[in-house]
Structure formats: structure tokens, C-alpha cells
Amino acid sequence: MSALADLTDAVQSLGPAERAVLSVAVLVLLALGWRASRRFAASARENRSDRIVDVLLVVLVLAFGALGVEAFLVLWGAHPLAVDAVQAVTDRAELGVRLVLTAVLLAGAYVFTEFLHGRVDDFVADRENITDHQAEITFRLLQITLYVGALITALGIWNVNLSGLLIGAGFAGIVFGMAARQTLGAVIAGFVLMFARPFEIGDWVKIGSNDGIVTDITIVNTRIQTFDGEYVMLPNDYVGSEEVVNRSRKGRLRLHVEVGVDYTTDVEHAIEVAEETLKDVEDVLTVPQPQVVLTEFGDSAVVLDLRFWIDKPSARRKWRAQTAVISQVHEAFREAGITIPFPQRELSARDDGMGVRIPDDYGPSGDDGE
């Protein structure tokens, strides 16, 4: 306290000329500080991102500016030295310390998120079982936690009573939860999907009655592109409650094509011809090996089920493979003389004397046909 009092008395005893010289000295120091800050920023940009350097530069500029303004106020008597000069200087110093600590805390939290983002990316790069979507969600959660912690600490610096704030936030959370329970349900379902990982971006899935390629996954909803070119937004709570079929989970898909052969056909020969034909189709995988099995006695034919696999499944590859299989099997059966019958019905008269008979001489008149 005595040092501050002596400093205050010394400043008040200075003449105009001396105050002008000290003002020039303050300006020179500010210019040197600004130049040093620019050099620091130029060298720091080589190792860190521009956003981090810009934040640090803003903090330094604010600090030097605050010190310069404070110095000019004291030199020219504009500093609030009303009743008790020492107490006024002390209060102003305490206010400045709080401002500096708050700025450093918030800037540090912002800068640390950049560092945290890099560490999360490095951690994910070494592990194939973690998707980019999971990494992004994890980083956002850590970022929000860091910002909330920094905000609470900043409020503590300014002696804000957090108990009332927390009670109010609790009531607000209850009201918000009741008003947005469907959205919160979708958010919770989004976290479940993130960790369960039933599908990823680029997978071919069937969710309920929707069939298409997953294009985006967020905390609230999942977007798929149908094979008609339409984009469908599905809330995550709906996705979690429906049956999800992932057709491309293992990078391959088995398809079925049914074909019927005449009852007079040698089915063993038909199976052999179909299997040899499947092996020659370009999009059909040889491992696993295609199979042809008998499934049922149809109304007009014995039904064969052609089972084959394709890799990198997509709608285009599925239809292309099915078209090629049907076309080539049809041609192979034609060359082998194997008949693919069409549905047919045979009508025959009953010779047991029963049933409804119409007299030959029956006509519109209802008697003799005249």
C-alpha cells in the first residue's frame, strides 16, 4: 500500500513537460510491444494454426492497450483517485487482473480446443475401428465440456453466485426437456447409433420401408439417398425403433434369381447348365461359389433358385448383375433345349354326368330357341 501511495504522490508532483516525456516513453514501449507481438505471431504460425496465433495476438494487443490506457490516465490525472488514491488504484488493479485472467482463461480454452482436435485426430488415425463420425462427436463433447468449465471458472473469478444460477438452469432444463422430449429422444438415439454402429456413411441400408445409401449421420437424424435420387431425413429415434438391414456391411451381397423349367426337363442337367453360366457372368463372384438349388414345385414348372454374390454392393451393381444373369441363363437354356414354361391352365370336361348342363335348343326366348 505504501508503495502505491508513494507512486501516486510522485505522479501528481510531475510537471506537464515531464508527463509529456513519460507519455512518449509509454508510446515507444507500446510500439515495441506491438512489434514484438507481430514477430512472435510470424514465428508461431510456422508451428501452429493461424486461428491459435490470432487469438494469442489479440490477447497481447488487449493487454498492451489496457496498460497503455491505464498509464495515460495516471499520467494526466484522469485516473479515478477520488477519496482514497491508494484504494482507487488497488480497485483498478484488481479489476484489471480479473479482466486479464478472464481473457486469458477464455482464450486458453479456445486455443486448447485446437490442440484437443489434433490429439483426437491422431488418436483416431491409429485405430481403424473408430469412424470419423464418432471422432467428431467425441471432439464436440470434449469441446462443450471445456467451454462450460471455462465459463464456470470465469464466473467464479467475478464472484458470481453459482448456486442460484445452477438452480435456475435446472428448472430451465426440466422445462426444455418437456418441450423438446422428441428431439432429446432423437439425440439419445443418435449416441446409441454412434456407439452401436449398425451402419456407416456410404453403406447400403434398408430402414423400415426406406432403402438407399447413407449420406450423413448426425446426433439428431440420419439422411439416406434412395435409388430414385430422393434424400430422406430419418429421425434417429425412428431409426433406432425400426429394423435396420445393412446390405453392404461385409462388402458383398448375395442375390437370388428364380427360374422355372418344364416338368419334363432333366433338372440335374438344368442345374449344371445354370451353374456353368453363372461362373461366366462378369459381376458374379467366384468365391463364394454360385449355387443353384431346387426350391419348389410350381404351378407350371420346377423352380430353381440361382444364388450368387457380388462385391461392393450398390443398386447399380445389383441390377446390372441380375440383368446379366437372367439374360445369359435364358440364352444358355435356349441353346441347351431347356424349356422355361409360362403359366398355363388346362380345361377338361367331367365325364361323371354331374354338373350344370345347358340344352342345345335353349335360346333367348326361354322355350324352343326361336
Sine and cosine of phi, psi and omega as CSV:
sin_phi,cos_phi,sin_psi,cos_psi,sin_omega,cos_omega
0.00,0.00,-0.68,0.73,-0.01,-1.00
-0.90,0.44,-0.57,0.82,0.02,-1.00
-0.91,0.41,-0.66,0.75,0.03,-1.00
-0.91,0.41,-0.61,0.79,0.04,-1.00
-0.90,0.43,-0.70,0.71,0.03,-1.00
-0.88,0.47,-0.66,0.75,0.01,-1.00
-0.90,0.44,-0.66,0.75,0.02,-1.00
-0.89,0.46,-0.71,0.70,0.03,-1.00
-0.88,0.47,-0.64,0.77,-0.02,-1.00
-0.91,0.42,-0.65,0.76,0.00,-1.00
-0.92,0.40,-0.66,0.75,-0.01,-1.00
-0.92,0.38,-0.39,0.92,0.00,-1.00
-1.00,0.08,-0.09,1.00,-0.02,-1.00
-0.97,0.26,0.53,-0.85,0.06,-1.00
-1.00,0.03,0.11,-0.99,-0.02,-1.00
-0.86,0.51,-0.65,0.76,-0.03,-1.00
-0.91,0.42,-0.69,0.72,0.00,-1.00
-0.90,0.43,-0.62,0.79,0.04,-1.00
-0.91,0.42,-0.59,0.80,0.04,-1.00
-0.90,0.44,-0.68,0.73,0.02,-1.00
-0.88,0.47,-0.69,0.72,0.02,-1.00
-0.91,0.41,-0.56,0.83,0.05,-1.00
-0.90,0.44,-0.68,0.73,0.05,-1.00
-0.88,0.47,-0.64,0.76,0.02,-1.00
-0.89,0.46,-0.63,0.78,0.03,-1.00
-0.90,0.43,-0.67,0.75,0.03,-1.00
-0.88,0.47,-0.66,0.75,0.03,-1.00
-0.89,0.45,-0.69,0.73,0.02,-1.00
-0.89,0.45,-0.63,0.77,0.04,-1.00
-0.90,0.43,-0.66,0.75,0.03,-1.00
-0.90,0.44,-0.68,0.73,0.04,-1.00
-0.90,0.44,-0.65,0.76,0.04,-1.00
-0.90,0.44,-0.66,0.75,0.04,-1.00
-0.90,0.45,-0.66,0.75,0.01,-1.00
-0.91,0.42,-0.65,0.76,0.04,-1.00
-0.90,0.43,-0.61,0.79,0.03,-1.00
-0.90,0.43,-0.64,0.76,0.02,-1.00
-0.91,0.42,-0.64,0.77,0.06,-1.00
-0.90,0.43,-0.65,0.76,0.04,-1.00
-0.89,0.46,-0.65,0.76,0.00,-1.00
-0.91,0.41,-0.65,0.76,0.00,-1.00
-0.90,0.44,-0.65,0.76,0.00,-1.00
-0.97,0.26,-0.53,0.85,-0.03,-1.00
-0.96,0.28,-0.45,0.89,-0.02,-1.00
-0.92,0.40,-0.32,0.95,0.01,-1.00
-0.95,0.33,-0.43,0.90,-0.08,-1.00
-0.90,-0.43,-0.26,0.96,-0.05,-1.00
-0.76,-0.64,0.21,-0.98,0.00,-1.00
-0.95,0.30,0.40,-0.92,-0.02,-1.00
-0.89,0.45,-0.53,0.84,-0.03,-1.00
-0.91,0.42,-0.66,0.75,0.02,-1.00
-0.90,0.44,-0.71,0.70,-0.02,-1.00
-0.90,0.43,-0.65,0.76,0.01,-1.00
-0.88,0.47,-0.65,0.76,0.02,-1.00
-0.90,0.44,-0.72,0.70,0.02,-1.00
-0.88,0.47,-0.64,0.77,0.00,-1.00
-0.91,0.43,-0.65,0.76,0.03,-1.00
-0.89,0.45,-0.65,0.76,0.03,-1.00
-0.88,0.47,-0.70,0.72,0.01,-1.00
-0.90,0.44,-0.67,0.74,-0.01,-1.00
-0.90,0.43,-0.68,0.73,0.03,-1.00
-0.89,0.46,-0.65,0.76,0.01,-1.00
-0.90,0.43,-0.74,0.68,0.02,-1.00
-0.91,0.42,-0.63,0.78,0.02,-1.00
-0.90,0.44,-0.68,0.73,0.02,-1.00
-0.89,0.46,-0.68,0.74,0.04,-1.00
-0.90,0.44,-0.65,0.76,0.00,-1.00
-0.91,0.42,-0.70,0.71,0.02,-1.00
-0.89,0.46,-0.67,0.74,0.02,-1.00
-0.87,0.49,-0.65,0.76,-0.01,-1.00
-0.91,0.41,-0.67,0.74,0.01,-1.00
-0.92,0.40,-0.62,0.78,0.03,-1.00
-0.89,0.46,-0.66,0.75,-0.01,-1.00
-0.94,0.35,-0.67,0.75,-0.06,-1.00
-0.90,0.43,-0.64,0.77,-0.12,-0.99
-0.98,-0.22,0.31,0.95,0.16,-0.99
0.96,0.27,0.22,0.98,0.03,-1.00
-1.00,-0.01,-0.02,1.00,0.01,-1.00
-0.96,0.29,0.66,-0.75,-0.03,-1.00
-0.94,0.35,0.99,0.11,0.02,-1.00
-0.96,-0.28,0.78,0.62,-0.20,-0.98
-0.90,0.44,-1.00,0.02,-0.11,-0.99
-0.99,0.10,-0.82,0.57,-0.03,-1.00
-0.88,-0.48,0.96,-0.28,-0.07,-1.00
-0.87,0.49,-0.69,0.73,-0.04,-1.00
-0.90,0.44,-0.69,0.73,-0.01,-1.00
-0.92,0.39,-0.61,0.79,0.02,-1.00
-0.90,0.44,-0.70,0.72,0.04,-1.00
-0.89,0.45,-0.65,0.76,0.01,-1.00
-0.90,0.45,-0.69,0.72,0.02,-1.00
-0.89,0.46,-0.67,0.74,0.00,-1.00
-0.91,0.41,-0.64,0.77,0.04,-1.00
-0.89,0.45,-0.65,0.76,0.03,-1.00
-0.91,0.42,-0.66,0.75,0.05,-1.00
-0.88,0.47,-0.68,0.73,0.02,-1.00
-0.89,0.45,-0.66,0.75,0.02,-1.00
-0.89,0.46,-0.68,0.74,0.02,-1.00
-0.90,0.44,-0.67,0.74,0.03,-1.00
-0.88,0.47,-0.71,0.70,-0.01,-1.00
-0.89,0.45,-0.70,0.71,0.00,-1.00
-0.89,0.45,-0.65,0.76,0.02,-1.00
-0.91,0.42,-0.71,0.71,0.01,-1.00
-0.89,0.46,-0.69,0.72,0.00,-1.00
-0.90,0.43,-0.64,0.77,-0.01,-1.00
-0.90,0.43,-0.76,0.66,-0.02,-1.00
-0.92,0.38,-0.66,0.75,0.05,-1.00
-0.91,0.42,-0.62,0.78,0.04,-1.00
-0.90,0.44,-0.63,0.78,0.05,-1.00
-0.90,0.43,-0.66,0.75,0.02,-1.00
-0.91,0.42,-0.70,0.71,0.00,-1.00
-0.91,0.42,-0.63,0.78,-0.05,-1.00
-0.93,0.38,-0.47,0.88,0.06,-1.00
-0.90,0.44,-0.57,0.82,0.07,-1.00
-0.90,0.44,-0.70,0.71,0.06,-1.00
-0.88,0.47,-0.65,0.76,-0.01,-1.00
-0.91,0.41,-0.63,0.78,0.03,-1.00
-0.88,0.48,-0.68,0.73,0.03,-1.00
-0.90,0.45,-0.64,0.77,0.00,-1.00
-0.93,0.37,-0.61,0.79,0.04,-1.00
-0.90,0.43,-0.67,0.74,0.04,-1.00
-0.88,0.47,-0.67,0.74,0.03,-1.00
-0.90,0.43,-0.62,0.78,0.00,-1.00
-0.92,0.40,-0.64,0.76,-0.02,-1.00
-0.95,0.31,-0.55,0.83,-0.04,-1.00
-0.88,0.47,-0.46,0.89,-0.03,-1.00
-1.00,-0.02,0.02,1.00,-0.06,-1.00
-0.72,-0.69,0.89,-0.46,-0.06,-1.00
-0.98,0.22,-0.33,0.94,-0.06,-1.00
-0.99,0.11,0.03,1.00,0.03,-1.00
-0.93,-0.38,0.83,-0.55,-0.03,-1.00
-0.99,0.11,0.26,-0.97,0.05,-1.00
-0.90,0.44,-0.57,0.82,0.03,-1.00
-0.90,0.44,-0.70,0.72,0.03,-1.00
-0.90,0.44,-0.64,0.77,0.01,-1.00
-0.90,0.44,-0.65,0.76,-0.01,-1.00
-0.91,0.41,-0.68,0.73,0.02,-1.00
-0.90,0.44,-0.67,0.74,0.02,-1.00
-0.88,0.48,-0.68,0.73,0.01,-1.00
-0.90,0.44,-0.66,0.75,-0.01,-1.00
-0.90,0.43,-0.63,0.78,0.04,-1.00
-0.90,0.43,-0.70,0.72,0.04,-1.00
-0.90,0.43,-0.60,0.80,0.02,-1.00
-0.90,0.43,-0.71,0.71,0.02,-1.00
-0.90,0.44,-0.68,0.74,0.03,-1.00
-0.87,0.50,-0.68,0.73,0.01,-1.00
-0.90,0.43,-0.69,0.72,-0.01,-1.00
-0.91,0.40,-0.65,0.76,0.02,-1.00
-0.90,0.43,-0.67,0.74,0.04,-1.00
-0.89,0.45,-0.65,0.76,0.03,-1.00
-0.91,0.41,-0.63,0.77,0.00,-1.00
-0.91,0.40,-0.67,0.74,0.03,-1.00
-0.90,0.44,-0.66,0.75,0.04,-1.00
-0.90,0.44,-0.65,0.76,0.02,-1.00
-0.90,0.44,-0.64,0.77,0.05,-1.00
-0.91,0.42,-0.57,0.82,0.07,-1.00
-0.91,0.42,-0.57,0.82,0.04,-1.00
-0.88,0.47,-0.58,0.82,-0.02,-1.00
-1.00,-0.05,0.26,0.97,0.08,-1.00
0.84,0.54,0.62,0.79,0.05,-1.00
-0.99,0.14,0.73,-0.69,0.01,-1.00
-0.96,0.27,0.93,-0.36,-0.10,-1.00
-0.99,0.13,-0.30,0.95,-0.06,-1.00
-0.90,0.44,-0.75,0.66,0.04,-1.00
-0.90,0.45,-0.62,0.79,0.02,-1.00
-0.90,0.44,-0.66,0.75,-0.01,-1.00
-0.93,0.37,-0.61,0.79,0.04,-1.00
-0.90,0.44,-0.71,0.70,0.05,-1.00
-0.88,0.48,-0.64,0.77,0.03,-1.00
-0.91,0.41,-0.57,0.82,0.04,-1.00
-0.90,0.43,-0.72,0.70,0.04,-1.00
-0.90,0.43,-0.66,0.75,0.02,-1.00
-0.90,0.44,-0.59,0.81,0.04,-1.00
-0.91,0.42,-0.63,0.78,0.03,-1.00
-0.90,0.44,-0.72,0.70,0.00,-1.00
-0.90,0.44,-0.69,0.72,-0.01,-1.00
-0.91,0.42,-0.63,0.78,0.00,-1.00
-0.90,0.43,-0.63,0.78,0.02,-1.00
-0.94,0.33,-0.58,0.82,-0.03,-1.00
-0.97,0.24,-0.49,0.87,-0.08,-1.00
-0.84,-0.55,0.66,0.75,-0.05,-1.00
-0.91,0.41,-0.55,0.84,0.02,-1.00
-0.93,0.37,-0.66,0.75,0.04,-1.00
-0.91,0.42,-0.66,0.75,0.04,-1.00
-0.90,0.43,-0.59,0.80,0.07,-1.00
-0.89,0.46,-0.63,0.77,0.05,-1.00
-0.92,0.40,-0.61,0.79,0.02,-1.00
-0.91,0.42,-0.72,0.70,0.02,-1.00
-0.88,0.47,-0.68,0.74,0.05,-1.00
-0.89,0.45,-0.54,0.84,0.05,-1.00
-0.90,0.44,-0.64,0.77,0.07,-1.00
-0.92,0.40,-0.62,0.78,0.03,-1.00
-0.89,0.45,-0.70,0.71,0.02,-1.00
-0.90,0.43,-0.57,0.82,-0.02,-1.00
-0.89,0.45,-0.65,0.76,-0.05,-1.00
-1.00,0.01,-0.50,0.86,0.03,-1.00
-0.97,0.26,-0.56,0.83,0.08,-1.00
0.83,0.56,0.83,0.55,0.08,-1.00
-0.95,0.32,-0.34,0.94,0.05,-1.00
-0.39,-0.92,0.24,-0.97,0.02,-1.00
-0.74,-0.67,0.17,-0.99,0.03,-1.00
-0.89,0.46,0.75,-0.66,-0.03,-1.00
0.99,-0.15,-0.17,0.99,0.01,-1.00
-0.98,0.22,0.51,-0.86,0.09,-1.00
-1.00,-0.07,0.92,-0.40,-0.10,-0.99
-0.78,-0.62,0.36,-0.93,0.16,-0.99
-0.83,-0.56,0.90,-0.43,-0.03,-1.00
-0.88,-0.47,0.95,-0.32,-0.09,-1.00
0.90,0.44,-0.85,-0.53,0.05,-1.00
-0.99,-0.13,0.10,0.99,-0.05,-1.00
-0.98,-0.18,0.77,-0.63,-0.04,-1.00
-0.79,-0.62,0.82,-0.57,-0.01,-1.00
0.07,-1.00,-0.23,-0.97,-0.05,-1.00
-0.98,-0.20,0.74,-0.67,0.03,-1.00
-0.95,0.31,0.83,-0.55,-0.01,-1.00
-0.94,-0.33,-0.38,0.92,-0.03,-1.00
-0.34,-0.94,0.60,-0.80,0.04,-1.00
-0.74,-0.67,0.86,-0.52,0.06,-1.00
-0.86,-0.51,0.00,-1.00,0.02,-1.00
-0.92,0.40,-0.51,0.86,-0.11,-0.99
-0.99,-0.11,-0.66,0.75,-0.10,-0.99
-0.57,-0.82,0.16,-0.99,0.05,-1.00
-0.82,-0.58,0.71,-0.71,-0.03,-1.00
-0.91,-0.41,0.74,-0.67,0.07,-1.00
-0.82,-0.58,0.47,-0.88,0.07,-1.00
-0.96,-0.29,0.88,-0.47,-0.02,-1.00
-0.96,0.27,0.17,-0.99,-0.02,-1.00
-0.98,0.18,-0.03,1.00,0.17,-0.99
-1.00,-0.06,0.07,1.00,0.01,-1.00
1.00,0.09,0.17,0.98,0.00,-1.00
-1.00,-0.05,0.56,-0.83,0.06,-1.00
-0.98,-0.21,0.80,-0.60,-0.05,-1.00
-0.89,-0.46,0.82,-0.57,0.07,-1.00
-1.00,-0.10,0.87,-0.49,-0.03,-1.00
-0.92,-0.39,0.86,-0.52,0.09,-1.00
-0.86,0.51,0.59,-0.80,-0.07,-1.00
-0.91,0.42,-0.48,0.88,0.06,-1.00
-0.93,0.37,-0.53,0.85,0.10,-1.00
-0.93,0.36,-0.67,0.74,0.02,-1.00
-0.88,0.48,-0.65,0.76,-0.02,-1.00
-0.94,0.34,-0.38,0.92,-0.03,-1.00
-1.00,-0.10,-0.16,0.99,-0.01,-1.00
-0.98,-0.21,0.30,-0.95,0.09,-1.00
-0.96,0.27,0.78,-0.63,-0.02,-1.00
-0.94,-0.35,0.86,-0.52,0.05,-1.00
-0.93,-0.36,0.89,-0.45,0.03,-1.00
-0.99,-0.16,0.95,-0.31,-0.08,-1.00
-0.99,0.12,-0.22,0.98,-0.06,-1.00
-0.82,-0.57,0.45,0.90,-0.07,-1.00
-0.88,0.48,-0.70,0.71,-0.05,-1.00
-0.98,-0.17,0.22,0.98,0.08,-1.00
0.99,0.16,0.13,0.99,0.05,-1.00
-0.49,-0.87,0.32,-0.95,-0.09,-1.00
-0.57,-0.82,0.70,-0.72,0.06,-1.00
-1.00,-0.09,0.73,-0.69,-0.01,-1.00
-0.90,-0.43,0.36,-0.93,-0.01,-1.00
-0.79,-0.61,0.69,-0.72,0.14,-0.99
-0.74,-0.67,0.84,-0.54,0.00,-1.00
-0.99,-0.14,0.65,-0.76,0.03,-1.00
-0.62,-0.79,0.65,-0.76,0.00,-1.00
-0.96,-0.27,0.59,-0.81,0.07,-1.00
-0.86,-0.52,0.41,-0.91,-0.05,-1.00
-0.89,0.47,0.47,-0.88,-0.02,-1.00
-0.90,0.43,-0.36,0.93,0.01,-1.00
-1.00,0.07,-0.04,1.00,-0.06,-1.00
-0.98,0.19,0.55,-0.83,0.16,-0.99
-0.96,0.27,0.97,-0.22,-0.12,-0.99
-0.91,0.41,-0.52,0.85,0.03,-1.00
-0.90,0.44,-0.65,0.76,0.05,-1.00
-0.92,0.40,-0.64,0.77,0.02,-1.00
-0.89,0.45,-0.66,0.75,0.03,-1.00
-0.88,0.47,-0.68,0.73,-0.01,-1.00
-0.90,0.45,-0.69,0.73,0.02,-1.00
-0.89,0.45,-0.68,0.74,-0.01,-1.00
-0.91,0.42,-0.68,0.74,-0.02,-1.00
-0.90,0.43,-0.67,0.74,0.03,-1.00
-0.91,0.42,-0.57,0.82,0.02,-1.00
-0.93,0.36,-0.66,0.75,0.01,-1.00
-0.88,0.48,-0.56,0.83,-0.01,-1.00
-0.92,0.40,-0.37,0.93,-0.04,-1.00
-1.00,-0.09,-0.07,1.00,0.03,-1.00
-0.97,0.24,0.74,-0.67,-0.16,-0.99
-0.89,0.45,-0.70,0.72,-0.10,-0.99
-0.99,0.12,-0.10,1.00,-0.04,-1.00
-1.00,0.03,0.76,-0.66,0.01,-1.00
-0.96,0.27,0.59,-0.81,0.10,-1.00
-1.00,0.06,-0.34,0.94,0.09,-1.00
-0.73,-0.68,0.91,-0.42,-0.03,1.00
-0.90,0.44,0.46,-0.89,-0.08,-1.00
-0.96,0.28,0.66,-0.75,0.07,-1.00
-0.89,0.47,0.48,-0.88,0.00,-1.00
-0.74,-0.67,0.50,-0.86,0.10,-1.00
-0.77,-0.64,0.85,-0.52,-0.03,-1.00
-0.78,-0.63,0.47,-0.89,0.10,-0.99
-0.99,0.12,0.73,-0.69,-0.08,-1.00
-0.92,-0.38,-0.63,0.78,-0.07,-1.00
-0.26,-0.96,0.27,-0.96,0.19,-0.98
-1.00,-0.02,0.94,-0.34,0.01,-1.00
-0.99,0.14,0.03,-1.00,0.01,-1.00
-0.90,0.44,-0.58,0.82,-0.07,-1.00
-0.81,-0.59,-0.05,1.00,-0.10,-0.99
-0.39,-0.92,0.30,-0.95,0.20,-0.98
-1.00,0.02,0.81,-0.58,-0.17,-0.99
-1.00,-0.04,0.76,-0.65,0.08,-1.00
-0.95,-0.32,0.68,-0.74,0.05,-1.00
-0.96,-0.28,0.92,-0.39,0.03,-1.00
-1.00,0.02,0.91,-0.42,-0.04,-1.00
-0.92,-0.38,0.81,-0.58,-0.04,-1.00
-0.50,-0.86,0.30,-0.95,-0.08,-1.00
-0.90,-0.43,0.54,-0.84,0.17,-0.99
-0.81,-0.59,0.46,-0.89,0.05,-1.00
-0.98,-0.21,0.25,-0.97,-0.04,-1.00
0.72,0.70,0.85,0.52,-0.15,-0.99
-0.89,0.46,0.69,-0.72,0.13,-0.99
-0.47,-0.88,0.22,-0.97,-0.02,-1.00
-0.88,0.47,-0.65,0.76,-0.03,-1.00
-0.91,0.43,-0.70,0.72,0.00,-1.00
-0.93,0.37,-0.56,0.83,0.02,-1.00
-0.90,0.45,-0.79,0.61,-0.04,-1.00
-0.92,0.38,-0.56,0.83,0.02,-1.00
-0.91,0.41,-0.67,0.74,0.01,-1.00
-0.92,0.39,-0.70,0.72,0.00,-1.00
-0.89,0.46,-0.66,0.75,0.01,-1.00
-0.89,0.46,-0.69,0.72,0.00,-1.00
-0.90,0.43,-0.66,0.75,0.00,-1.00
-0.90,0.44,-0.75,0.66,-0.01,-1.00
-0.88,0.47,-0.69,0.72,-0.03,-1.00
-0.90,0.43,-0.73,0.69,-0.08,-1.00
-0.97,0.26,-0.59,0.81,0.05,-1.00
-0.92,0.39,-0.64,0.77,0.05,-1.00
-0.87,0.50,-0.70,0.71,0.01,-1.00
-0.92,0.40,-0.66,0.75,0.01,-1.00
-0.90,0.43,-0.66,0.75,0.04,-1.00
-0.91,0.43,-0.61,0.79,0.00,-1.00
-0.90,0.43,-0.68,0.73,0.01,-1.00
-0.93,0.37,-0.52,0.85,0.00,-1.00
-1.00,0.07,0.00,1.00,0.01,-1.00
0.96,0.26,0.38,0.93,0.01,-1.00
-1.00,-0.03,0.83,-0.56,-0.08,-1.00
-1.00,0.04,0.74,-0.68,0.14,-0.99
-0.97,-0.24,0.98,-0.18,-0.13,-0.99
-0.97,0.26,0.43,-0.90,0.13,-0.99
-0.98,-0.17,0.36,-0.93,-0.02,-1.00
-0.84,0.54,0.70,-0.71,-0.04,-1.00
-0.56,-0.83,0.43,-0.90,0.04,-1.00
-0.79,-0.62,0.61,-0.79,0.02,-1.00
-0.91,-0.41,0.83,-0.56,0.00,-1.00
-0.97,-0.25,0.75,-0.66,0.02,-1.00
-0.62,-0.78,0.48,-0.88,-0.02,-1.00
-0.99,0.14,0.52,-0.85,0.07,-1.00
-1.00,0.01,0.74,-0.67,-0.06,-1.00
-0.96,-0.26,0.37,0.93,-0.02,-1.00
-1.00,-0.06,0.07,1.00,0.04,-1.00
0.98,0.17,0.01,1.00,-0.02,-1.00
-0.99,-0.14,0.21,-0.98,0.04,-1.00
0.96,-0.27,0.00,-1.00,-0.03,-1.00
-1.00,-0.01,0.77,-0.63,0.04,-1.00
-0.88,-0.47,0.60,-0.80,0.03,-1.00
-0.95,-0.30,0.83,-0.56,0.00,-1.00
-0.87,0.50,0.55,-0.83,-0.03,-1.00
-0.90,0.43,-0.53,0.85,-0.05,-1.00
-1.00,-0.06,0.25,0.97,-0.01,-1.00
-0.97,0.23,0.76,-0.65,-0.01,-1.00
-0.70,-0.72,-0.08,-1.00,-0.04,-1.00
-0.90,0.45,-0.44,0.90,-0.04,-1.00
-0.96,0.28,-0.30,0.96,0.09,-1.00
1.00,0.04,0.00,1.00,-0.01,-1.00
-0.82,-0.57,-0.97,0.25,-0.08,-1.00
-0.92,-0.40,0.08,1.00,0.05,-1.00
1.00,0.08,0.00,1.00,0.03,-1.00
-1.00,0.09,0.00,0.00,0.00,0.00
